Amino acid sequence: MFSGIQEILIIVLIISAIFLVPRMMNPRPAPQKVVLRRAPLKLSWSLRLAVILSILWPVACAFYFKPWQQNLILFATMGIGPVVVGWSLKWVLAGMKNKR
């Protein structure tokens, strides 16, 4: 006869404990978030010039050699080749500079 009432009271006790016990405990201070920001990328004028020339040189060579017709090998060596070699040298020199 009392078993149904006891089950309901236990459920009410559990639900009230879920809501009341966290309020009775002292709140923990929230951990401070560490915000790491990368420094803005500063490009020198020479690097900006190199980027612009890396775009304009192949475009100008494409208009001159017209690789879509038949001068694909000439365009690759004269248009794209110097850009690849230039950036490769910059990459190698930057690695040597950082190793010191």
Residue pairs with C-beta under 8 A, 6 or more apart in sequence:
43 51
50 86
50 87
50 90
54 83
54 86
54 87
57 79
57 82
57 83
58 79
58 80
58 83
61 75
61 78
61 79
61 80
62 75
62 79
65 71
65 74
65 75
65 78
65 79
67 74
67 75
67 76
67 79
